[in-house]
Amino acid sequence: QLQLVESGGGLVQPGGSLRLSCTASRLNDYAIGWFRQAPGQEREAVSCISSRDTSTYYADSVKGRFTISRDNAQNTVYLQMNSLKPEDTAVYYCAARRVITPIYDYWGQGTQVTVSS
């Protein structure tokens, strides 16, 4: 089955930037979503991108700061995170789904993002 690998998390100061990556074989065949979950919080969708890179979605809390993109040649989806805030602190997960279903069936292991001074 599809195995997603996330990377790029870490500790940054407020206002800093991080770039998360999600990689898997044949990732170009899937729509990709980035989700995050903070302690005591429900999982929320942060950003999503279609399999053909024709449409994107951003949560209101990250609009203007985060950018999702994909590099089909490298089977990779990126989440560029700028102007990070402490409230962005969470475990970030990459998830994949076929375009024929609204369900994200495949999930990565998660990568920790901590924004703190």
N, CA, C and O atoms as a printed pandas DataFrame, in Angstrom:
     atom_number atom_name residue_name chain_id  residue_number  x_coord  y_coord  z_coord
0              1         N          GLN        A               1    0.825   -1.167    0.000
1              2        CA          GLN        A               1    0.000    0.000    0.000
2              3         C          GLN        A               1    0.883    1.248    0.000
3              4         O          GLN        A               1    2.101    1.167    0.157
4              5         N          LEU        A               2    0.249    2.383   -0.177
5              6        CA          LEU        A               2    0.969    3.639   -0.252
6              7         C          LEU        A               2    1.603    3.971    1.091
7              8         O          LEU        A               2    0.937    3.928    2.125
8              9         N          GLN        A               3    2.892    4.304    1.074
9             10        CA          GLN        A               3    3.615    4.688    2.279
10            11         C          GLN        A               3    4.114    6.120    2.139
11            12         O          GLN        A               3    4.955    6.420    1.291
12            13         N          LEU        A               4    3.589    6.992    2.977
13            14        CA          LEU        A               4    3.926    8.403    2.945
14            15         C          LEU        A               4    5.026    8.704    3.949
15            16         O          LEU        A               4    5.018    8.183    5.065
16            17         N          VAL        A               5    5.966    9.540    3.555
17            18        CA          VAL        A               5    7.074    9.921    4.418
18            19         C          VAL        A               5    7.129   11.441    4.507
19            20         O          VAL        A               5    7.324   12.123    3.501
20            21         N          GLU        A               6    6.956   11.968    5.720
21            22        CA          GLU        A               6    7.037   13.407    5.952
22            23         C          GLU        A               6    8.409   13.777    6.502
23            24         O          GLU        A               6    9.076   12.967    7.146
24            25         N          SER        A               7    8.810   14.997    6.240
25            26        CA          SER        A               7   10.047   15.519    6.789
26            27         C          SER        A               7    9.982   17.038    6.806
27            28         O          SER        A               7    9.102   17.632    6.183
28            29         N          GLY        A               8   10.904   17.662    7.515
29            30        CA          GLY        A               8   11.014   19.110    7.512
30            31         C          GLY        A               8   10.588   19.803    8.784
31            32         O          GLY        A               8   10.762   21.015    8.908
32            33         N          GLY        A               9   10.035   19.070    9.731
33            34        CA          GLY        A               9    9.621   19.681   10.975
34            35         C          GLY        A               9   10.812   20.078   11.827
35            36         O          GLY        A               9   11.950   19.704   11.544
36            37         N          GLY        A              10   10.534   20.844   12.877
37            38        CA          GLY        A              10   11.592   21.272   13.761
38            39         C          GLY        A              10   11.147   22.376   14.679
39            40         O          GLY        A              10    9.958   22.683   14.772
40            41         N          LEU        A              11   12.107   22.977   15.362
41            42        CA          LEU        A              11   11.870   24.073   16.288
42            43         C          LEU        A              11   12.301   25.382   15.645
43            44         O          LEU        A              11   13.441   25.517   15.202
44            45         N          VAL        A              12   11.386   26.346   15.595
45            46        CA          VAL        A              12   11.682   27.653   15.022
46            47         C          VAL        A              12   11.122   28.751   15.909
47            48         O          VAL        A              12   10.210   28.517   16.703
48            49         N          GLN        A              13   11.670   29.941   15.769
49            50        CA          GLN        A              13   11.173   31.098   16.494
50            51         C          GLN        A              13    9.962   31.691   15.785
51            52         O          GLN        A              13    9.811   31.517   14.576
52            53         N          PRO        A              14    9.103   32.384   16.514
53            54        CA          PRO        A              14    7.988   33.064   15.862
54            55         C          PRO        A              14    8.487   33.967   14.735
55            56         O          PRO        A              14    9.486   34.671   14.876
56            57         N          GLY        A              15    7.770   33.928   13.620
57            58        CA          GLY        A              15    8.169   34.678   12.447
58            59         C          GLY        A              15    9.076   33.915   11.508
59            60         O          GLY        A              15    9.349   34.376   10.399
60            61         N          GLY        A              16    9.546   32.759   11.931
61            62        CA          GLY        A              16   10.421   31.948   11.116
62            63         C          GLY        A              16    9.666   31.127   10.090
63            64         O          GLY        A              16    8.446   31.233    9.962
64            65         N          SER        A              17   10.412   30.303    9.357
65            66        CA          SER        A              17    9.841   29.509    8.274
66            67         C          SER        A              17   10.308   28.064    8.341
67            68         O          SER        A              17   11.397   27.764    8.831
68            69         N          LEU        A              18    9.468   27.185    7.843
69            70        CA          LEU        A              18    9.792   25.780    7.671
70            71         C          LEU        A              18    9.166   25.301    6.373
71            72         O          LEU        A              18    8.166   25.849    5.909
72            73         N          ARG        A              19    9.767   24.274    5.796
73            74        CA          ARG        A              19    9.222   23.662    4.594
74            75         C          ARG        A              19    9.054   22.174    4.841
75            76         O          ARG        A              19   10.033   21.446    4.998
76            77         N          LEU        A              20    7.811   21.730    4.873
77            78        CA          LEU        A              20    7.512   20.323    5.062
78            79         C          LEU        A              20    7.435   19.617    3.714
79            80         O          LEU        A              20    7.008   20.197    2.716
80            81         N          SER        A              21    7.855   18.355    3.705
81            82        CA          SER        A              21    7.819   17.553    2.495
82            83         C          SER        A              21    7.058   16.262    2.745
83            84         O          SER        A              21    7.112   15.695    3.837
84            85         N          CYS        A              22    6.360   15.811    1.736
85            86        CA          CYS        A              22    5.649   14.535    1.770
86            87         C          CYS        A              22    5.991   13.798    0.493
87            88         O          CYS        A              22    5.763   14.301   -0.607
88            89         N          THR        A              23    6.539   12.606    0.641
89            90        CA          THR        A              23    7.018   11.853   -0.509
90            91         C          THR        A              23    6.488   10.428   -0.483
91            92         O          THR        A              23    6.389    9.813    0.578
92            93         N          ALA        A              24    6.152    9.911   -1.647
93            94        CA          ALA        A              24    5.729    8.521   -1.792
94            95         C          ALA        A              24    5.764    8.143   -3.257
95            96         O          ALA        A              24    5.686    9.001   -4.137
96            97         N          SER        A              25    5.880    6.855   -3.508
97            98        CA          SER        A              25    5.834    6.366   -4.871
98            99         C          SER        A              25    4.479    6.653   -5.506
99           100         O          SER        A              25    3.439    6.428   -4.889
100          101         N          ARG        A              26    4.494    7.139   -6.712
101          102        CA          ARG        A              26    3.272    7.449   -7.459
102          103         C          ARG        A              26    2.366    8.442   -6.740
103          104         O          ARG        A              26    1.142    8.372   -6.855
104          105         N          LEU        A              27    2.956    9.342   -6.016
105          106        CA          LEU        A              27    2.174   10.334   -5.288
106          107         C          LEU        A              27    1.379   11.231   -6.231
107          108         O          LEU        A              27    0.387   11.834   -5.820
108          109         N          ASN        A              28    1.795   11.325   -7.469
109          110        CA          ASN        A              28    1.104   12.165   -8.440
110          111         C          ASN        A              28   -0.317   11.692   -8.729
111          112         O          ASN        A              28   -1.121   12.451   -9.270
112          113         N          ASP        A              29   -0.633   10.463   -8.380
113          114        CA          ASP        A              29   -1.961    9.910   -8.622
114          115         C          ASP        A              29   -2.960   10.254   -7.522
115          116         O          ASP        A              29   -4.127    9.872   -7.606
116          117         N          TYR        A              30   -2.522   10.961   -6.507
117          118        CA          TYR        A              30   -3.354   11.227   -5.344
118          119         C          TYR        A              30   -3.505   12.715   -5.070
119          120         O          TYR        A              30   -2.610   13.515   -5.344
120          121         N          ALA        A              31   -4.658   13.060   -4.525
121          122        CA          ALA        A              31   -4.806   14.359   -3.898
122          123         C          ALA        A              31   -4.169   14.285   -2.515
123          124         O          ALA        A              31   -4.275   13.264   -1.836
124          125         N          ILE        A              32   -3.512   15.356   -2.098
125          126        CA          ILE        A              32   -2.754   15.364   -0.852
126          127         C          ILE        A              32   -3.283   16.437    0.086
127          128         O          ILE        A              32   -3.564   17.564   -0.321
128          129         N          GLY        A              33   -3.410   16.061    1.336
129          130        CA          GLY        A              33   -3.806   17.014    2.356
130          131         C          GLY        A              33   -2.789   17.063    3.478
131          132         O          GLY        A              33   -2.208   16.044    3.850
132          133         N          TRP        A              34   -2.580   18.256    4.015
133          134        CA          TRP        A              34   -1.782   18.431    5.222
134          135         C          TRP        A              34   -2.730   18.702    6.380
135          136         O          TRP        A              34   -3.579   19.590    6.304
136          137         N          PHE        A              35   -2.583   17.946    7.432
137          138        CA          PHE        A              35   -3.380   18.086    8.637
138          139         C          PHE        A              35   -2.464   18.326    9.822
139          140         O          PHE        A              35   -1.276   18.009    9.772
140          141         N          ARG        A              36   -3.013   18.881   10.873
141          142        CA          ARG        A              36   -2.215   19.070   12.076
142          143         C          ARG        A              36   -3.064   18.817   13.313
143          144         O          ARG        A              36   -4.284   18.977   13.301
144          145         N          GLN        A              37   -2.384   18.421   14.373
145          146        CA          GLN        A              37   -3.059   18.160   15.627
146          147         C          GLN        A              37   -2.172   18.616   16.777
147          148         O          GLN        A              37   -1.052   18.135   16.945
148          149         N          ALA        A              38   -2.685   19.540   17.553
149          150        CA          ALA        A              38   -1.992   20.034   18.728
150          151         C          ALA        A              38   -2.519   19.307   19.960
151          152         O          ALA        A              38   -3.630   18.778   19.929
152          153         N          PRO        A              39   -1.748   19.270   21.041
153          154        CA          PRO        A              39   -2.207   18.614   22.262
154          155         C          PRO        A              39   -3.550   19.163   22.737
155          156         O          PRO        A              39   -3.727   20.376   22.854
156          157         N          GLY        A              40   -4.486   18.269   23.008
157          158        CA          GLY        A              40   -5.797   18.677   23.464
158          159         C          GLY        A              40   -6.701   19.241   22.390
159          160         O          GLY        A              40   -7.807   19.690   22.691
160          161         N          GLN        A              41   -6.260   19.228   21.152
161          162        CA          GLN        A              41   -7.030   19.778   20.047
162          163         C          GLN        A              41   -7.437   18.683   19.066
163          164         O          GLN        A              41   -6.803   17.630   18.983
164          165         N          GLU        A              42   -8.504   18.956   18.331
165          166        CA          GLU        A              42   -8.907   18.041   17.276
166          167         C          GLU        A              42   -8.003   18.220   16.060
167          168         O          GLU        A              42   -7.430   19.288   15.846
168          169         N          ARG        A              43   -7.890   17.175   15.285
169          170        CA          ARG        A              43   -7.153   17.261   14.041
170          171         C          ARG        A              43   -7.869   18.208   13.090
171          172         O          ARG        A              43   -9.093   18.161   12.964
172          173         N          GLU        A              44   -7.113   19.060   12.425
173          174        CA          GLU        A              44   -7.696   19.996   11.488
174          175         C          GLU        A              44   -6.958   19.970   10.159
175          176         O          GLU        A              44   -5.754   19.718   10.102
176          177         N          ALA        A              45   -7.692   20.231    9.107
177          178        CA          ALA        A              45   -7.095   20.335    7.783
178          179         C          ALA        A              45   -6.418   21.689    7.643
179          180         O          ALA        A              45   -7.014   22.723    7.947
180          181         N          VAL        A              46   -5.188   21.682    7.188
181          182        CA          VAL        A              46   -4.406   22.899    7.008
182          183         C          VAL        A              46   -4.410   23.347    5.558
183          184         O          VAL        A              46   -4.675   24.509    5.251
184          185         N          SER        A              47   -4.112   22.409    4.672
185          186        CA          SER        A              47   -4.028   22.722    3.256
186          187         C          SER        A              47   -4.154   21.448    2.441
187          188         O          SER        A              47   -3.741   20.377    2.885
188          189         N          CYS        A              48   -4.723   21.562    1.253
189          190        CA          CYS        A              48   -4.892   20.417    0.362
190          191         C          CYS        A              48   -4.581   20.831   -1.070
191          192         O          CYS        A              48   -4.712   21.998   -1.439
192          193         N          ILE        A              49   -4.166   19.851   -1.870
193          194        CA          ILE        A              49   -3.863   20.110   -3.268
194          195         C          ILE        A              49   -4.358   18.935   -4.100
195          196         O          ILE        A              49   -4.237   17.782   -3.687
196          197         N          SER        A              50   -4.909   19.225   -5.260
197          198        CA          SER        A              50   -5.447   18.190   -6.121
198          199         C          SER        A              50   -4.332   17.401   -6.785
199          200         O          SER        A              50   -3.178   17.830   -6.803
200          201         N          SER        A              51   -4.687   16.246   -7.329
201          202        CA          SER        A              51   -3.690   15.377   -7.950
202          203         C          SER        A              51   -3.025   16.015   -9.158
203          204         O          SER        A              51   -1.864   15.731   -9.449
204          205         N          ARG        A              52   -3.743   16.863   -9.853
205          206        CA          ARG        A              52   -3.205   17.540  -11.034
206          207         C          ARG        A              52   -2.784   18.974  -10.760
207          208         O          ARG        A              52   -2.488   19.725  -11.690
208          209         N          ASP        A              53   -2.756   19.351   -9.512
209          210        CA          ASP        A              53   -2.321   20.691   -9.108
210          211         C          ASP        A              53   -3.181   21.779   -9.749
211          212         O          ASP        A              53   -2.691   22.845  -10.120
212          213         N          THR        A              54   -4.461   21.484   -9.868
213          214        CA          THR        A              54   -5.376   22.448  -10.463
214          215         C          THR        A              54   -6.172   23.233   -9.435
215          216         O          THR        A              54   -6.796   24.239   -9.772
216          217         N          SER        A              55   -6.158   22.785   -8.186
217          218        CA          SER        A              55   -6.890   23.487   -7.146
218          219         C          SER        A              55   -6.212   23.271   -5.806
219          220         O          SER        A              55   -5.560   22.251   -5.580
220          221         N          THR        A              56   -6.374   24.244   -4.922
221          222        CA          THR        A              56   -5.792   24.173   -3.585
222          223         C          THR        A              56   -6.789   24.663   -2.554
223          224         O          THR        A              56   -7.755   25.356   -2.876
224          225         N          TYR        A              57   -6.539   24.295   -1.322
225          226        CA          TYR        A              57   -7.355   24.726   -0.199
226          227         C          TYR        A              57   -6.443   25.144    0.935
227          228         O          TYR        A              57   -5.399   24.534    1.162
228          229         N          TYR        A              58   -6.844   26.195    1.651
229          230        CA          TYR        A              58   -6.115   26.643    2.825
230          231         C          TYR        A              58   -7.095   26.966    3.941
231          232         O          TYR        A              58   -8.136   27.582    3.709
232          233         N          ALA        A              59   -6.760   26.555    5.128
233          234        CA          ALA        A              59   -7.532   26.970    6.284
234          235         C          ALA        A              59   -7.381   28.477    6.471
235          236         O          ALA        A              59   -6.337   29.047    6.152
236          237         N          ASP        A              60   -8.421   29.113    6.986
237          238        CA          ASP        A              60   -8.368   30.558    7.172
238          239         C          ASP        A              60   -7.187   30.985    8.048
239          240         O          ASP        A              60   -6.620   32.060    7.851
240          241         N          SER        A              61   -6.828   30.158    8.994
241          242        CA          SER        A              61   -5.773   30.503    9.934
242          243         C          SER        A              61   -4.385   30.564    9.299
243          244         O          SER        A              61   -3.463   31.134    9.883
244          245         N          VAL        A              62   -4.227   29.982    8.109
245          246        CA          VAL        A              62   -2.906   29.943    7.479
246          247         C          VAL        A              62   -2.862   30.659    6.138
247          248         O          VAL        A              62   -1.796   30.743    5.527
248          249         N          LYS        A              63   -3.976   31.171    5.669
249          250        CA          LYS        A              63   -3.997   31.864    4.388
250          251         C          LYS        A              63   -3.035   33.051    4.397
251          252         O          LYS        A              63   -2.985   33.831    5.348
252          253         N          GLY        A              64   -2.286   33.160    3.326
253          254        CA          GLY        A              64   -1.310   34.229    3.216
254          255         C          GLY        A              64    0.026   33.906    3.848
255          256         O          GLY        A              64    0.997   34.634    3.642
256          257         N          ARG        A              65    0.096   32.825    4.618
257          258        CA          ARG        A              65    1.344   32.443    5.273
258          259         C          ARG        A              65    1.885   31.112    4.772
259          260         O          ARG        A              65    3.098   30.935    4.655
260          261         N          PHE        A              66    0.991   30.179    4.477
261          262        CA          PHE        A              66    1.387   28.846    4.015
262          263         C          PHE        A              66    1.117   28.707    2.525
263          264         O          PHE        A              66    0.178   29.301    1.996
264          265         N          THR        A              67    1.947   27.915    1.852
265          266        CA          THR        A              67    1.771   27.633    0.442
266          267         C          THR        A              67    1.995   26.153    0.189
267          268         O          THR        A              67    3.030   25.603    0.565
268          269         N          ILE        A              68    1.030   25.511   -0.444
269          270        CA          ILE        A              68    1.162   24.102   -0.801
270          271         C          ILE        A              68    1.521   23.998   -2.277
271          272         O          ILE        A              68    1.023   24.764   -3.102
272          273         N          SER        A              69    2.382   23.053   -2.599
273          274        CA          SER        A              69    2.802   22.854   -3.978
274          275         C          SER        A              69    3.250   21.413   -4.158
275          276         O          SER        A              69    3.442   20.688   -3.182
276          277         N          ARG        A              70    3.414   21.005   -5.401
277          278        CA          ARG        A              70    3.899   19.656   -5.645
278          279         C          ARG        A              70    4.888   19.641   -6.793
279          280         O          ARG        A              70    4.783   20.414   -7.745
280          281         N          ASP        A              71    5.849   18.743   -6.677
281          282        CA          ASP        A              71    6.863   18.515   -7.694
282          283         C          ASP        A              71    6.632   17.111   -8.220
283          284         O          ASP        A              71    7.057   16.133   -7.606
284          285         N          ASN        A              72    5.963   17.012   -9.349
285          286        CA          ASN        A              72    5.593   15.703   -9.880
286          287         C          ASN        A              72    6.815   14.857  -10.249
287          288         O          ASN        A              72    6.784   13.632  -10.127
288          289         N          ALA        A              73    7.872   15.501  -10.694
289          290        CA          ALA        A              73    9.075   14.768  -11.069
290          291         C          ALA        A              73    9.697   14.041   -9.881
291          292         O          ALA        A              73   10.344   13.008  -10.052
292          293         N          GLN        A              74    9.502   14.574   -8.688
293          294        CA          GLN        A              74   10.071   13.976   -7.486
294          295         C          GLN        A              74    9.028   13.293   -6.602
295          296         O          GLN        A              74    9.347   12.859   -5.496
296          297         N          ASN        A              75    7.801   13.196   -7.072
297          298        CA          ASN        A              75    6.726   12.583   -6.291
298          299         C          ASN        A              75    6.655   13.177   -4.889
299          300         O          ASN        A              75    6.578   12.454   -3.895
300          301         N          THR        A              76    6.681   14.482   -4.828
301          302        CA          THR        A              76    6.752   15.180   -3.555
302          303         C          THR        A              76    5.755   16.329   -3.499
303          304         O          THR        A              76    5.559   17.046   -4.480
304          305         N          VAL        A              77    5.132   16.493   -2.343
305          306        CA          VAL        A              77    4.275   17.633   -2.055
306          307         C          VAL        A              77    4.909   18.422   -0.922
307          308         O          VAL        A              77    5.372   17.847    0.063
308          309         N          TYR        A              78    4.928   19.738   -1.068
309          310        CA          TYR        A              78    5.543   20.608   -0.078
310          311         C          TYR        A              78    4.504   21.480    0.609
311          312         O          TYR        A              78    3.462   21.805    0.040
312          313         N          LEU        A              79    4.809   21.845    1.825
313          314        CA          LEU        A              79    4.050   22.864    2.532
314          315         C          LEU        A              79    5.045   23.891    3.047
315          316         O          LEU        A              79    5.735   23.658    4.040
316          317         N          GLN        A              80    5.111   25.019    2.371
317          318        CA          GLN        A              80    5.971   26.109    2.798
318          319         C          GLN        A              80    5.240   26.929    3.851
319          320         O          GLN        A              80    4.154   27.451    3.596
320          321         N          MET        A              81    5.827   27.041    5.016
321          322        CA          MET        A              81    5.204   27.727    6.133
322          323         C          MET        A              81    6.050   28.940    6.508
323          324         O          MET        A              81    7.187   28.801    6.958
324          325         N          ASN        A              82    5.490   30.115    6.318
325          326        CA          ASN        A              82    6.168   31.364    6.644
326          327         C          ASN        A              82    5.432   32.088    7.760
327          328         O          ASN        A              82    4.279   31.785    8.068
328          329         N          SER        A              83    6.120   33.046    8.355
329          330        CA          SER        A              83    5.533   33.850    9.430
330          331         C          SER        A              83    4.876   32.973   10.483
331          332         O          SER        A              83    3.735   33.210   10.881
332          333         N          LEU        A              84    5.594   31.974   10.924
333          334        CA          LEU        A              84    5.040   31.012   11.863
334          335         C          LEU        A              84    4.714   31.647   13.206
335          336         O          LEU        A              84    5.416   32.537   13.686
336          337         N          LYS        A              85    3.637   31.167   13.791
337          338        CA          LYS        A              85    3.149   31.644   15.069
338          339         C          LYS        A              85    3.166   30.505   16.085
339          340         O          LYS        A              85    3.136   29.338   15.696
340          341         N          PRO        A              86    3.212   30.821   17.373
341          342        CA          PRO        A              86    3.170   29.756   18.383
342          343         C          PRO        A              86    1.959   28.843   18.233
343          344         O          PRO        A              86    2.053   27.647   18.511
344          345         N          GLU        A              87    0.829   29.382   17.799
345          346        CA          GLU        A              87   -0.359   28.566   17.633
346          347         C          GLU        A              87   -0.272   27.590   16.464
347          348         O          GLU        A              87   -1.156   26.751   16.292
348          349         N          ASP        A              88    0.778   27.693   15.664
349          350        CA          ASP        A              88    1.012   26.721   14.604
350          351         C          ASP        A              88    1.672   25.451   15.131
351          352         O          ASP        A              88    1.807   24.472   14.397
352          353         N          THR        A              89    2.077   25.462   16.378
353          354        CA          THR        A              89    2.723   24.305   16.974
354          355         C          THR        A              89    1.786   23.103   16.970
355          356         O          THR        A              89    0.671   23.178   17.486
356          357         N          ALA        A              90    2.239   22.000   16.391
357          358        CA          ALA        A              90    1.423   20.803   16.280
358          359         C          ALA        A              90    2.235   19.715   15.598
359          360         O          ALA        A              90    3.328   19.959   15.089
360          361         N          VAL        A              91    1.683   18.518   15.598
361          362        CA          VAL        A              91    2.204   17.459   14.753
362          363         C          VAL        A              91    1.500   17.576   13.409
363          364         O          VAL        A              91    0.271   17.598   13.341
364          365         N          TYR        A              92    2.276   17.649   12.356
365          366        CA          TYR        A              92    1.732   17.801   11.020
366          367         C          TYR        A              92    1.771   16.465   10.282
367          368         O          TYR        A              92    2.789   15.773   10.278
368          369         N          TYR        A              93    0.656   16.121    9.665
369          370        CA          TYR        A              93    0.520   14.859    8.960
370          371         C          TYR        A              93    0.222   15.092    7.492
371          372         O          TYR        A              93   -0.540   15.988    7.131
372          373         N          CYS        A              94    0.824   14.286    6.666
373          374        CA          CYS        A              94    0.507   14.232    5.254
374          375         C          CYS        A              94   -0.462   13.077    5.018
375          376         O          CYS        A              94   -0.282   11.992    5.571
376          377         N          ALA        A              95   -1.480   13.302    4.207
377          378        CA          ALA        A              95   -2.455   12.269    3.900
378          379         C          ALA        A              95   -2.760   12.271    2.411
379          380         O          ALA        A              95   -2.658   13.300    1.745
380          381         N          ALA        A              96   -3.137   11.103    1.898
381          382        CA          ALA        A              96   -3.396   10.955    0.473
382          383         C          ALA        A              96   -4.721   10.262    0.230
383          384         O          ALA        A              96   -5.158    9.427    1.023
384          385         N          ARG        A              97   -5.350   10.616   -0.872
385          386        CA          ARG        A              97   -6.586    9.971   -1.275
386          387         C          ARG        A              97   -6.685    9.940   -2.787
387          388         O          ARG        A              97   -6.117   10.784   -3.480
388          389         N          ARG        A              98   -7.400    8.973   -3.278
389          390        CA          ARG        A              98   -7.749    8.957   -4.690
390          391         C          ARG        A              98   -8.798   10.020   -4.946
391          392         O          ARG        A              98   -9.590   10.340   -4.060
392          393         N          VAL        A              99   -8.809   10.561   -6.133
393          394        CA          VAL        A              99   -9.749   11.634   -6.441
394          395         C          VAL        A              99  -11.186   11.140   -6.504
395          396         O          VAL        A              99  -12.113   11.950   -6.473
396          397         N          ILE        A             100  -11.390    9.834   -6.591
397          398        CA          ILE        A             100  -12.736    9.278   -6.685
398          399         C          ILE        A             100  -13.414    9.143   -5.332
399          400         O          ILE        A             100  -14.592    8.791   -5.270
400          401         N          THR        A             101  -12.705    9.410   -4.259
401          402        CA          THR        A             101  -13.279    9.287   -2.924
402          403         C          THR        A             101  -12.881   10.481   -2.061
403          404         O          THR        A             101  -11.776   11.002   -2.210
404          405         N          PRO        A             102  -13.766   10.926   -1.156
405          406        CA          PRO        A             102  -13.412   12.026   -0.260
406          407         C          PRO        A             102  -12.623   11.585    0.960
407          408         O          PRO        A             102  -12.220   12.428    1.762
408          409         N          ILE        A             103  -12.395   10.308    1.121
409          410        CA          ILE        A             103  -11.736    9.772    2.302
410          411         C          ILE        A             103  -10.230    9.711    2.100
411          412         O          ILE        A             103   -9.745    9.205    1.087
412          413         N          TYR        A             104   -9.494   10.235    3.082
413          414        CA          TYR        A             104   -8.042   10.114    3.077
414          415         C          TYR        A             104   -7.679    8.768    3.689
415          416         O          TYR        A             104   -7.772    8.592    4.904
416          417         N          ASP        A             105   -7.273    7.836    2.870
417          418        CA          ASP        A             105   -7.015    6.468    3.304
418          419         C          ASP        A             105   -5.586    6.227    3.759
419          420         O          ASP        A             105   -5.319    5.261    4.474
420          421         N          TYR        A             106   -4.668    7.088    3.356
421          422        CA          TYR        A             106   -3.259    6.871    3.638
422          423         C          TYR        A             106   -2.687    8.051    4.396
423          424         O          TYR        A             106   -2.903    9.207    4.033
424          425         N          TRP        A             107   -1.948    7.740    5.465
425          426        CA          TRP        A             107   -1.406    8.761    6.349
426          427         C          TRP        A             107    0.062    8.518    6.643
427          428         O          TRP        A             107    0.505    7.377    6.775
428          429         N          GLY        A             108    0.800    9.595    6.744
429          430        CA          GLY        A             108    2.186    9.515    7.158
430          431         C          GLY        A             108    2.299    9.428    8.666
431          432         O          GLY        A             108    1.296    9.435    9.380
432          433         N          GLN        A             109    3.530    9.347    9.141
433          434        CA          GLN        A             109    3.783    9.185   10.572
434          435         C          GLN        A             109    3.713   10.492   11.352
435          436         O          GLN        A             109    3.612   10.476   12.578
436          437         N          GLY        A             110    3.765   11.604   10.662
437          438        CA          GLY        A             110    3.714   12.900   11.298
438          439         C          GLY        A             110    5.095   13.485   11.552
439          440         O          GLY        A             110    6.069   12.755   11.736
440          441         N          THR        A             111    5.165   14.804   11.561
441          442        CA          THR        A             111    6.403   15.497   11.875
442          443         C          THR        A             111    6.088   16.670   12.799
443          444         O          THR        A             111    5.139   17.416   12.560
444          445         N          GLN        A             112    6.876   16.828   13.845
445          446        CA          GLN        A             112    6.611   17.836   14.864
446          447         C          GLN        A             112    7.083   19.211   14.413
447          448         O          GLN        A             112    8.214   19.378   13.956
448          449         N          VAL        A             113    6.198   20.189   14.550
449          450        CA          VAL        A             113    6.535   21.589   14.318
450          451         C          VAL        A             113    6.308   22.342   15.623
451          452         O          VAL        A             113    5.202   22.344   16.164
452          453         N          THR        A             114    7.351   22.973   16.119
453          454        CA          THR        A             114    7.262   23.741   17.353
454          455         C          THR        A             114    7.716   25.163   17.091
455          456         O          THR        A             114    8.827   25.392   16.614
456          457         N          VAL        A             115    6.851   26.120   17.404
457          458        CA          VAL        A             115    7.155   27.532   17.220
458          459         C          VAL        A             115    7.201   28.174   18.596
459          460         O          VAL        A             115    6.176   28.299   19.266
460          461         N          SER        A             116    8.378   28.574   19.008
461          462        CA          SER        A             116    8.555   29.111   20.350
462          463         C          SER        A             116    9.804   29.975   20.403
463          464         O          SER        A             116   10.793   29.711   19.720
464          465         N          SER        A             117    9.739   31.012   21.227
465          466        CA          SER        A             117   10.897   31.850   21.456
466          467         C          SER        A             117   11.732   31.333   22.612
467          468         O          SER        A             117   12.758   31.925   22.946
